């Protein structure tokens, strides 16, 4: 049946009969054993049009992926469209707009902005696609002063459920734009986006690393700093345990740290003021805070770029109390199956709001994630149990909705989106895709 699709595509169709099927179908998180019907490596937007039209005509489903970030088993028995080849980047620094294809990673866009005094609203790594990040919510390094990645979405080129391609924006299809800003790939296959760029005339940031035995004092100082930090200052905190493995650099191999990552797009003095009590709380063994470029922001967290196996749990908090810090240290303050706990300071003020954004502007003050790396499959169950125990322990402080990009692989949109917004998303889904041809990483039930 797939043969007729091959005949109309410029790109490649890969099926289980092909020798490289196992590598092509693989998600970025290697614990997600997704098994689509086929993978289309689209050479351009027309291949996406043909694929969606074919699926609609044959009662099949389509899901879009660039690098496979955020994949879930919900994409089993679909046609997965890889959009890596849609890699055009166009920047208008005067209008502060960038137009990028669906395969463009944040690292490539940010590097294109070096020297412009502008930045996009990327997240913790440059390895994630701009389109996937923005349509899944997108908690950015710069969410505090400028909003979520989804909020920066100004227009989109889409292929709808019938296989027709067109550009849309808030003036032409406001409901669909609202749904795309956080609702994921359930409403259209996005082949290109136009995103707003933001002023970053004096980017400054980096990492502080403290010995793990100083974590209580450092996290207490972090809490105090986040209460008073200027609105353009972003502070993230970690408890991290690096494995004693040959691939780890010698200075950190087998060591544990409490780390603070920091960034501001302007006014380095404000960042120094926010970091002062944290620096005084311990003895930093690494202090890399200094000038940054747009292209270097995604390297601050030093997240892996190669596919890996991991499991994650997330939550949100409105306060970081001494009791909560104690719970975090009890569960993750020493080497265990939990590799890392991260806290992100989200908002410059509780009054900030961004109109026209579905499920992409959590009201909580902090996001929380706990991560376990799984070098062997046998660790998945005990690691998941350890993460769930930690999630249960911090449940009394949970503050409500997050964003889809922070969901674990077993999560659902219902876990992070309010009932009124879910009802609106369902109505839009029924209107634009009544046959359910299009599937996001987290489908809309």
N, C-alpha and C positions, 0 to 999 in steps of 0.2 A: 504493500500500500504506500509506503514511504517513497517508492521509486518515482512516482509522479511528482512529488515535491522536489526531489533532486533535479528533475528536468528543468524547473523554472528558476532555480537559485544560481546566483553567482558564487556564493560561498559553499560551504561543505555541510553535508548531513552525515552525522556519525551515529551508528546504531550498535547494538550489542554484537553484531557480526563482525565489526571492524576490530583490528588488532589493538588499536589504541583506545578502545572504548573505556576501559577502567580508568585511565588517566583523564580522559575528556569529561567523563560524567562526574568526577570528584568535586565535592564542595571544598571551600577553604577550611572549614572545620571538619577534620577528617573523621570525627565521630558521627557525622551525618552521612549515612550510607544511602544517598539519594539514588533512585533507580528510575529515571525518566524513560519514556518510550524511545526518544531520540534526542540528540543535541544538534541544533543548527548553529554553525559558526558563521554568523551573518557577515557578509562582506560590505553591506551598506543597508540603509533604511528600506530599500525595495525588497531585500530578502526578508526583513521583518514583516512587511506587508504581505508577501506571498505566504509566509508561514502562518500568520494569523488567519488569513482567508482560507487556507487549506484546512486548518484546525476547525474553523467554524463550519466548513462544508462537510467535515467528516465526523463531527461530534467529539472532537478532541479538545484538549486544553493546552494553553501556552503559558509559560513563565519565563521572564527575562532575567538573565544574570550576566554580570560582567566577569568579575573574578570569583564569584561564588560566596562572597561574604553574606552572612545572614541566612544562608540556606537552611531549610528544614525538610523533614520527611514529607511535608505536605506537597512537595513537588514530585512525588512518585507518580509514575504513569502519565506524565505530561510531556510535551515537547519543550525542552529548555532551549532558549535562544541565547547564545553567548554574543554579547555586544562589544567585545574587546576591540574589534576593528573600527568601530565608530569613534575615532580618536581625534577629530578636529577640535582645535582650540582657537577661538577668536576673542580678542580683548579690546575693548574700547575704554581706555583709561580716562578719557575726558568724561564720558557718560557714566563711568564706573559700572560697567556691565561686562560680563564674560558670557560667551556662548560656547558650550562644549558638547561633544558627542557623548553618548551613553557609555562608551568604553573608557572615558578619560578618568584617571585617578586624581585624587586631590594633590598628590605630590607633583604631578605634571602641571596642573593648573597653577599651583602656588609658585613653582619655579618660573613659569611664564610671567608671574607678577613681580619677580625680583626687580628692584629699581624703580617701580612705579609709585611706591608709597601707598599701595593698596593691598588688601588681603581678601580672600574669601573666608567663609565661615566653616573651615574644616574642623574635623574632630581630632581624636588623639593620634591618628596615623594618616600618612599620605597614601597608604596602600588601598584605601577604599574608594570606590567610584563616586563621583560627584552626584550622579543621578540616584544611585542606591541610597546614599547618605541622606540626601534632601527629601526623597520620597518616603523615608522611614522615620522622619523626625529630625534626627541630627543634632545631638548635644555637642555644641562646638566649643573649642577653646575660647571663643569670643562671644558665647551666648549671653554673658552678663552685660556687656555694653551694647551688643548689636542683635541679639536674638538667636533663634535656632537656625540650623542650616535650611530647614524647610521654609522658614520665614523669608529667606533670601531668594526663593524661587519666584521669578517674575514672569516667565513664559515657558512653554514646553512644546516641542514637536512630538506628537503622539501618533501611534497606530491604534485605532479603536478596535472594538471587538468584531467589526466586519472586515477588517483589513485595510481600512482607509486611513491615509496619513494626512495630518494637518497641524498647523501651529495654533495654539490656544493661549489665552491670557485671561486676566480678570475681567476685561471688557467684553470678551466674546463668550466665555464659558466659566463664570465665577464658581458655580457649584463644583464642577470637575476640577478646577484649580485648587479649590479648598480640599477636596478629597485627595488629590495628589500630594498635598503638603502634609504627609504623615500617614496616609492610608495605604502606602506601598503600591505594589504592582497589580492591585485588584481591579483597576479601572481602565487602564490603557498600558500599552508598552511604550515607554518613553524612549525616544531615539536621540533626543537632544534637549538641552535646557538652556535657558538664559537666567543667570543668577546675578544678583546685585553684589557689588564689591564695596569694601568699606575702608575708611581712612586708617592707615597704620604707619604714620610718619616716623615713629621711633620704637619699633618692635623691640621688646626686651623680655628675656625669659631664660629659663633653664631649670636645673635640678639641684636640690639639696639632699644629701644622703647622710643619715645619722645611724649610729649603731642601734640595733633593735632594743637594747636595754634602756635607751633614752626615749622610747616610743611614747610612754605615758606623758612625759613632760612636753614632748614635741607636739603630740596631738592636742593636748590642752592648749598650747600656744597657738596651734592652727585654728582651733575653735575661736579663740579670742581674736585672732587676725581676721577671720572671715566675718566676724561681727562688725568690724570697723573698716574693712578694706574699701578703698575707693571703687566706684562702680565699674571702672575699666580694668580692674585687677582680677585675674583668675588664679585661684589656688586649688590644686588637687593634692590629696594626701594618700599615702600607700603604706601598707605593711607587706613586705616582699621577702620571700625566702628563695634564694637562688640555689639550684641543685649543685651538688658536688659532682660535676660531670666534666669530661674532657673538653666539651665544646664551649664551656663557660670561660670568660676571661679570668685570669688568675686573681686579680684584686677582689673579685666578687664571688668567685667559685665557693660554694658551700657556705656563704655568708648570708646573714639576715639584716635587713635595714628598715628603718622608717624613713620614707622619702617624701619630699614636697616638690611638686612641679609648679612652676609659676610663669605667668605671661601677662604682658600689657601691650596694647598697640601704640600707646603714647604715655608720656609722663613717667619715665623710669623712677623718678623720686617717689611717686606714689607706691610703686612696687617695692622699693627699698623700705619704705615705712611699714608696709604690710609684712615684710619678711623679717624686720628687726626683732620682734619678740620671738619668732621661731628660731632665728639664728642664736638668740640668747638662751634658748631652752636646752641646748645641747652642744655637742662638738661635732660639727659637720666634717665628714671625711671626704666629701665631694661638694663643691659649690661651683656650679657651672653657669650661674646666672650672669647674663651679659647680652650684648646686642644680638639680635636675630634677624634673619631675612624671611620673607614669606615662604621661601622654599625650605627653610630649615625648621619651621615650626613642627612639622610632622615627625621630626626626629627626636624631639625632646623626650618623649616617653620611651623611646627605644623598643617599641613593640615589634614582634617578629613580622617579617614580610612573607615568609614561606608558609605554606599550609601546615597546620598543626592540629593535634587532637586536644580538645579541652572541653570542659563543662563549666557553666556559669550560673549564678543566681544573683538577682538584683532586687533593690528596694529603693525607697526614697525616705528622707528624714527632713523634719522641719527644725530640729535642734540636735546638737551634738553634746549631750550631757556627760558628766563624769561617769555616770552609771553605764551609758552606752559605750563610752570609750573602754570601760572595764570589760564589757561583754566582748567587744572586738578583740581586745588583747587576750582574753581567756581563750577564744576560739582560734585566733590567727596571729597571736603574738610570739609564737614559737614554731619551728619547723613542723609541718604536718602535711597532710594531703592537700591542704589549701595553700596554693602557691602565692596568691596575692589577694589583698583586699584594697579596694580603691574608694575614695570619697571625692566627689566633684562638687565644688561650690557653684551653684547654678545661677543665682539671681542677684542683680544689683539692688532690687527692691521688690517687695511683694506686690507692689502696685503695677509693675511692668506687665504689659500684655501686647500681643501681636495679633492683629486681626487677620482673618482669612487663613488660619492655620488649623488643620485637623490633627489632633493628637500629637502636637509637636511643641507644646509650651507648658511643661509641668510646673505647677505652682509651688512645689517643694523647694526648700533651700539647698538640700544636698541630694545627689544621687549616690547610690551605693552599689558596688558590684564585688562579688567574690568569685575567684577564678581558680580552677584546678587544672593543671596540665596532666595529660594522660599519655605517658610514653609507651604504656602497654595497655591493651584492652581490659585486662583483669582489674585495673585500678578504677574503671569507670563507676562501678557500683559503690565501692566504699567512698570514693571521692564525692559522688553525688549525695550520699548520705551525710557526709561531713558538711557539705554546703547547705543542705536542707536543714541540718541541725543549727547552723549559724543563722540561716534565714528565720527560723522559728524563734531563735533567741533574740533577734533584733526586731521581731514583729511588733512589740509594744510601741516602738517609735516610728513605725511605718506611716508615711504621710500621704499616700494615695497614688494617683496616676503618674506614669513615667512616659516613655516613648517606645515605639516598636523596635527601634535600633538597639535598645537595651534589654530586649527579651531574651531569655534562654531558648534553646531550640524547641523545647516542649511547650513554650508559651503560646498564647493566643492574643489577638487584638482585644478581646474582651477583658484581658488582664490589665490593660493600660489605657483604655478609652472609656470615657463616661457613657452612660446609657443614652443620653440625648444625642451625643455625637455619633454613637453607634447606629442609632435609628436613622440619622441623616445619611450616614455612609451607606447603609443598606438601601435606602431609597434611591440614592444616586447609582449604586451598583445595579439595581434592578432596571433603572432607566437606561444606562449606557451599555450594559452587558447582560441582558435578560437570560441568555443561554448559558452564562457562566463559563465563557471561553477563556477568560483571563484569570490567572491565579498569582497571587503574591506569595512571598515567603511565609507570611502569616495570613491565611485566607480569612475572608469576612464571612463568618457563619450566620 
